[in-house]
Amino acid sequence: MRVLLIQPMQHQGIGLERLDLIEPLGLEMIAGALWDRHEVALLDLRLNPEALLATLSDFRPHVVGISSTFTVKLYQTLRIAETAKTVNPQIFVVVGGHHPSLYPADFHHPAVDAIVVGEGEISMRELIDCLAAGDDPSRVPGLVLNQGQTQVPTGQRTLVHDLDLLPHPQRTLTQPFRHYYHLFFEQPIAALETTRGCPYQCNFCAVWHFYQGQVRFKSPQRVVTELEAIAEPKVFFTDDNFLVSARRSKELAHLIRERGIRKHYYVQARSDVIVRHPELIAQWREVGLRGVFIGFEKPDQAGLDAVNKNNSIENNERALAILRQHGIEPDASFIVDPTYDPSDFATLRRYVRRLRLRLPFFTVLTPLPGTTFFDAVKEQLTTHNYEQFDMLHAVLPTRLPLAEFYAELAKLYREAYPLWKLRLAKLYLAFLDRWQHGARATSWRQILDEIARVGEARTYQVN
């Protein structure tokens, strides 16, 4: 069968999503699971936004699979499904990702035939094989089927026990666009998954729900094999908690050194792991670690406890010192609570200044469908427009008048990234472009302009 996998466009409003463009790794792995028995194409609408109709007409897929991990993608996903059905009503449309897996009712739509719940590689392969044979999809576990006015679950799919058995991602499908993928200003960069799941249960996060509270690992040998097949000089490990197993992390770093792999690495990590195992940072710095993303979340312990972070302010500050000791300035993210008043915003600004954080990011506490937080506060939502669930709009009642809340949020960004600093960055990057003869494809000006935009209160206004 011909299977077209589609990555929706980036959110057209505001949000940190607009600051990076990571390869569609999930779809590449789905493609890897189908590659040996079906004809597969991948359309990344972020880089080719006008190509949907032409691709549907030229490729003539039997099945269209749409990745809809982020809540803000929901309406666009449904529009893509409707377009596919308009071109050919016989196309079988299936969606997958975090939001549809955890809240499939939002995808109960006439243009959607099925939702893949949870991990997609095996479910998609069995579903496509089933459709090719003319069999009943209800026999494939791990799906929710839309059947008229009802949704029919086909039974829970068991998680893949051994991640080494997963197919390698089919990066050939994104070959024409690989030089466009970037993580902020880091480019070209590839994405690689080495673990799935997180043992912690932060109430704002859906990861532990999606992976049923389990954490599984690819072996260091499998990870190194994937690394050796990647051409890009930079790699973003997509794991939610890359250093969760210190022993495995050490073994992986040792293998990278042993194999002579020379790349720059960017990871997401928790501060408590860094504090318990500072030797990991030293070891990984030697083999190429260049960037670490940490969720500091709050400037006080009461705030951390309120989101069930199971961590401490002391750990955050000690981890910051350890990273700086090894020449790494982390990207630190904070959660702004809708109940903040001016003194709370001032406290956060003072905290960022005191720590001299150069790369802070601020998001609004957002109850994403599928999280325990959503279940607890869904009756309080001020909007059901998922376009506003971009982590930079308040969808719960704010203590301050909304305009004042956004003015304070903008002030956080404006103080962290003043215009003089952004202008200096533009001059520096312009120099690099001239020196490198325009080697980078990313519009870094657009990224810097987006950072400047979130420092303006009018950016957050909703029509």
C-alpha positions in Angstrom: 0.0 0.0 0.0 1.0 3.6 -0.5 1.3 5.4 2.9 1.7 9.2 3.2 2.9 10.4 6.5 2.3 14.1 7.3 3.9 16.5 9.7 1.6 19.5 10.2 2.8 23.1 9.8 4.2 25.0 12.8 1.7 26.9 15.0 1.0 30.2 13.3 0.6 32.2 16.5 3.3 32.5 19.1 5.2 29.9 21.1 8.5 28.3 21.7 7.7 25.8 18.9 8.5 28.6 16.4 12.1 28.8 17.7 13.1 25.3 16.6 12.5 23.0 13.7 13.4 19.4 14.6 13.1 16.6 12.1 9.9 14.6 12.3 11.6 11.7 14.1 8.4 10.0 15.1 7.2 9.8 11.5 10.6 8.7 10.3 10.4 5.8 12.8 6.9 4.9 11.6 8.3 4.9 8.0 11.1 2.6 9.2 8.5 0.1 10.4 6.7 0.1 7.1 9.6 0.4 4.7 10.1 -3.2 3.8 6.5 -4.0 2.9 4.8 -0.7 1.8 5.5 2.4 -0.3 6.0 5.3 2.0 6.3 9.1 1.5 6.7 11.8 4.1 5.5 15.3 3.8 6.8 18.0 6.2 4.4 20.9 5.8 6.6 23.1 8.0 9.0 23.2 5.1 6.7 22.6 2.2 3.4 24.2 3.3 1.8 24.4 -0.1 2.4 20.8 -1.2 -0.5 19.0 0.4 -2.9 18.9 -2.5 -0.2 18.2 -5.1 1.3 15.4 -3.0 -2.1 13.8 -2.4 -2.8 13.9 -6.1 0.6 12.7 -7.3 1.3 10.0 -4.7 -2.3 8.8 -4.5 -2.0 7.3 -1.0 -4.2 4.6 0.3 -3.5 5.7 3.9 -2.6 9.1 5.3 -1.0 9.2 8.8 -0.9 12.5 10.6 1.3 13.4 13.6 -0.6 15.5 16.1 1.4 15.4 19.2 0.9 19.0 20.3 -2.5 20.3 21.3 -2.2 23.4 19.1 -2.0 21.1 16.0 -5.5 19.7 16.5 -7.5 21.9 14.2 -4.8 21.8 11.5 -4.7 18.0 11.8 -8.5 17.8 11.2 -8.2 20.2 8.2 -5.5 17.9 6.7 -7.8 14.9 7.2 -10.7 16.7 5.5 -8.5 17.6 2.6 -7.4 14.0 2.1 -11.0 12.8 2.2 -11.9 15.5 -0.3 -9.2 14.4 -2.7 -10.2 10.7 -2.3 -13.0 9.6 0.2 -11.5 6.1 0.1 -8.2 7.2 1.8 -7.9 5.8 5.3 -6.9 8.6 7.6 -5.2 7.8 10.9 -3.8 10.2 13.5 -1.3 9.7 16.3 0.8 11.4 19.0 0.4 12.5 22.6 -2.9 14.5 22.3 -4.9 11.9 20.3 -3.5 9.1 22.4 -4.5 10.6 25.7 -7.7 12.4 24.5 -9.0 10.5 21.5 -12.4 12.1 21.9 -11.1 15.3 20.4 -10.4 13.4 17.2 -13.9 11.9 16.8 -14.4 13.4 13.4 -15.9 12.2 10.1 -12.6 12.7 8.3 -10.6 10.6 10.8 -10.9 6.8 10.6 -8.6 5.7 13.4 -6.4 7.0 16.2 -3.2 5.2 17.2 -3.0 5.2 21.0 0.5 5.2 22.4 3.6 4.0 20.5 2.9 3.8 16.8 5.5 1.7 15.1 3.9 -1.7 15.6 0.3 -0.6 15.6 0.8 1.3 12.3 2.5 -1.7 10.7 -0.2 -4.1 11.8 -2.9 -1.6 10.7 -1.5 -1.1 7.3 -0.9 -4.8 6.8 -4.5 -5.4 7.9 -5.9 -2.9 5.5 -3.8 -4.3 2.6 -5.2 -7.7 3.3 -8.8 -6.4 3.5 -9.2 -7.5 7.1 -11.0 -5.8 10.0 -8.9 -3.1 11.7 -10.8 -3.8 15.0 -8.5 -6.9 15.3 -5.4 -4.6 15.7 -4.8 -3.6 19.3 -3.7 0.0 20.1 -6.3 1.8 18.1 -9.5 3.8 18.6 -11.8 3.5 15.6 -14.3 6.2 14.6 -17.5 4.4 13.6 -20.3 6.9 13.0 -21.4 8.3 16.3 -19.2 6.1 18.4 -15.6 5.4 19.1 -14.5 1.8 19.4 -11.2 1.0 21.3 -9.5 -2.1 20.0 -7.7 -2.9 23.2 -4.5 -1.7 24.8 -1.2 -2.2 23.0 1.6 -3.6 25.1 4.6 -1.3 25.1 7.7 -2.5 23.2 9.8 -4.2 25.8 13.2 -4.0 24.0 13.7 -0.7 22.2 16.6 -2.1 20.3 14.0 -4.1 18.3 12.5 -0.9 16.9 13.2 0.0 13.3 15.8 2.6 12.5 14.3 5.9 11.4 14.0 6.4 7.6 15.9 9.7 7.4 16.1 9.3 3.6 12.6 10.6 3.4 13.6 14.0 4.8 16.9 14.2 2.9 15.9 17.2 0.7 15.2 19.3 3.8 17.7 18.1 6.4 19.9 21.2 6.2 16.8 23.3 7.3 16.3 21.5 10.6 17.6 23.5 13.6 17.4 23.8 17.4 17.3 27.6 18.0 20.6 28.6 16.2 22.2 25.1 16.2 22.2 23.9 12.6 22.3 21.5 10.9 21.1 19.2 13.6 19.6 15.7 13.7 17.3 14.2 16.3 17.9 10.8 18.0 15.8 9.0 20.6 17.6 6.8 23.2 15.0 6.4 25.9 11.2 6.5 26.3 9.3 7.6 29.4 10.1 9.4 32.6 9.8 8.0 36.2 8.6 11.3 37.6 4.9 12.5 37.6 4.8 16.3 37.2 1.2 17.2 37.1 1.6 19.4 34.0 3.3 16.8 31.9 1.7 14.0 29.8 4.9 12.0 29.1 4.5 9.6 32.0 0.8 9.0 31.1 1.7 8.3 27.5 4.4 5.8 28.4 2.2 4.2 31.2 4.7 5.2 33.9 7.5 3.1 32.4 11.0 4.0 31.4 12.8 2.0 28.7 16.2 2.3 27.1 17.9 1.6 23.8 21.3 -0.1 24.5 24.4 2.1 24.2 25.4 -0.1 21.3 22.2 0.6 19.4 22.5 4.3 20.1 26.1 4.4 18.8 25.0 2.5 15.6 22.4 5.2 15.0 24.9 8.0 15.7 27.3 6.6 13.2 24.6 6.7 10.5 23.9 10.4 11.1 25.7 12.9 8.8 24.9 16.0 10.8 27.6 17.4 13.1 25.0 18.2 15.8 22.6 15.9 17.5 19.6 16.6 19.8 18.7 13.7 22.0 14.9 13.9 22.3 14.7 11.9 25.5 12.7 13.7 28.2 15.3 12.8 30.8 18.5 11.8 29.0 20.6 11.2 32.1 18.0 9.2 34.0 20.3 6.1 34.1 23.8 7.2 35.2 25.4 3.8 34.5 24.0 3.7 30.9 24.9 7.3 30.2 28.5 6.7 31.3 28.7 3.6 29.1 27.3 5.5 26.1 29.8 8.3 26.5 32.6 5.7 26.7 31.4 4.0 23.5 31.2 7.4 21.7 34.8 8.1 22.7 35.9 4.6 21.8 34.3 4.8 18.3 35.8 8.2 17.7 32.4 9.9 17.0 32.9 13.6 17.0 29.6 15.6 17.3 28.0 18.2 19.5 25.1 17.0 21.7 22.1 18.7 23.2 20.0 17.1 25.9 17.2 17.5 28.3 18.0 16.7 31.9 16.8 17.1 35.5 18.9 19.0 37.9 18.8 16.4 40.7 20.5 13.8 38.4 23.2 16.3 37.6 23.8 17.0 41.3 23.9 13.3 42.1 26.3 12.6 39.2 28.4 15.6 38.3 30.9 13.3 36.8 28.4 12.7 34.0 28.6 16.3 32.9 32.4 16.2 32.9 32.4 12.9 30.9 29.8 14.1 28.3 31.5 17.5 28.0 34.6 15.7 26.8 32.8 13.8 24.1 30.8 16.8 22.8 28.0 17.9 25.2 27.2 21.5 24.3 23.7 22.3 25.5 21.4 21.2 28.4 17.7 22.1 28.8 16.5 22.1 32.4 13.0 22.7 33.7 13.7 25.0 36.7 9.9 25.6 36.7 9.7 27.9 39.8 11.8 30.3 41.8 10.7 28.8 45.2 10.2 25.4 46.8 6.5 25.9 47.3 6.0 26.4 43.6 8.0 23.3 42.7 5.9 21.2 45.2 2.7 22.6 43.7 3.5 21.1 40.3 4.7 17.8 41.8 8.2 18.3 40.4 9.8 16.1 43.2 12.9 18.3 43.1 14.4 21.2 45.0 15.5 24.8 44.3 18.8 23.8 45.9 19.3 21.1 43.2 18.5 23.6 40.4 21.1 26.1 41.7 23.8 23.4 42.3 23.2 21.9 38.8 23.6 25.4 37.3 27.0 25.7 39.1 28.1 22.3 37.9 27.2 23.0 34.3 28.9 26.4 34.3 32.0 24.8 35.8 32.2 22.8 32.6 31.5 25.8 30.3 27.8 25.0 29.6 25.1 27.7 30.0 21.8 25.8 30.3 18.5 26.8 28.8 16.3 27.1 31.9 12.5 27.1 31.6 10.1 28.5 34.1 6.3 28.1 34.5 4.3 31.2 35.1 1.1 30.5 37.1 -2.1 32.3 36.1 -2.6 33.2 39.8 0.6 35.3 39.8 0.3 38.9 41.0 2.9 41.7 40.4 4.9 40.5 43.4 5.2 37.0 42.0 6.4 38.3 38.6 8.9 40.5 40.4 10.1 37.5 42.4 10.7 35.5 39.3 12.5 38.4 37.6 14.8 38.9 40.6 15.5 35.1 40.7 16.6 35.1 37.0 18.8 38.1 37.6 20.3 36.7 40.7 21.3 33.5 38.9 22.5 35.5 35.9 20.6 33.2 33.6 21.4 34.0 30.0 18.9 31.6 28.3 15.7 31.6 30.4 12.3 30.8 28.9 8.9 31.3 30.4 5.7 29.4 29.7 2.2 29.8 31.1 0.9 26.9 33.2 -1.4 25.2 30.7 -3.6 22.2 31.5 -2.9 20.0 28.5 -5.4 17.2 27.7 -4.2 13.9 29.1 -2.5 15.4 32.2 -3.7 15.1 35.7 -3.7 18.8 35.9 -6.2 19.0 33.0 -8.6 16.6 34.7 -8.4 18.7 37.9 -9.2 22.1 36.4 -11.0 21.5 33.1 -14.2 23.0 34.5 -12.3 26.2 35.1 -11.1 26.7 31.5 -11.7 30.1 30.1 -11.5 28.9 26.5 -11.8 25.6 24.7 -10.0 27.0 21.6 -6.9 24.8 21.4 -5.1 27.4 19.3 -4.6 29.1 22.6 -3.0 26.1 24.3 0.5 27.2 23.1 2.0 27.6 26.6 2.1 31.4 26.1 -1.6 32.2 26.6 -3.6 31.9 29.8 -6.5 29.4 29.4 -7.4 29.5 33.1 -8.6 32.5 35.1 -5.8 35.0 35.9 -5.6 36.9 39.2 -4.6 40.0 37.3 -6.7 41.5 34.6 -5.6 39.6 31.5 -4.0 42.6 29.8 -1.9 43.2 33.0 -1.0 39.5 33.1 0.4 39.6 29.6 2.2 42.8 30.2 4.0 41.2 33.1 4.7 38.1 31.0 6.2 40.2 28.2 8.3 42.1 30.8 9.9 38.8 31.8 11.1 38.3 28.2 12.0 41.9 27.7 14.2 42.0 30.7 15.8 38.6 29.9 16.4 39.5 26.2 16.6 43.3 26.0 16.7 44.8 22.5 20.4 45.8 22.8 21.2 42.1 23.4 19.1 41.0 20.4 20.7 43.6 18.2 24.2 42.5 19.3 23.2 38.9 18.5 22.1 39.9 15.0 25.5 41.6 14.4 27.3 38.5 15.6 25.3 36.1 13.5 25.6 38.3 10.5 29.3 38.2 10.9 29.2 34.4 11.1 27.1 34.1 8.0 29.5 36.3 6.1 32.5 34.3 7.4 30.8 31.0 6.6 29.5 32.3 3.2 25.9 31.9 4.2 26.2 28.2 5.1 23.2 28.2 7.4 19.8 27.9 5.9 17.9 29.1 9.0 16.6 32.6 9.1 18.2 33.5 12.4 16.7 37.0 12.1 13.3 35.4 12.3 14.2 33.6 15.5 15.6 36.8 17.1 12.5 38.7 15.9 10.3 36.1 17.5 12.1 36.4 20.8 11.7 40.2 20.6 8.0 39.7 19.9 7.3 37.8 23.1 8.7 40.8 24.9 5.7 42.9 23.6 2.4 42.7 25.5 0.3 43.2 22.3 1.7 39.9 20.9 -0.5 38.0 23.3 -3.8 39.8 22.4 -6.5 37.4 21.1 -8.9 38.6 18.5 
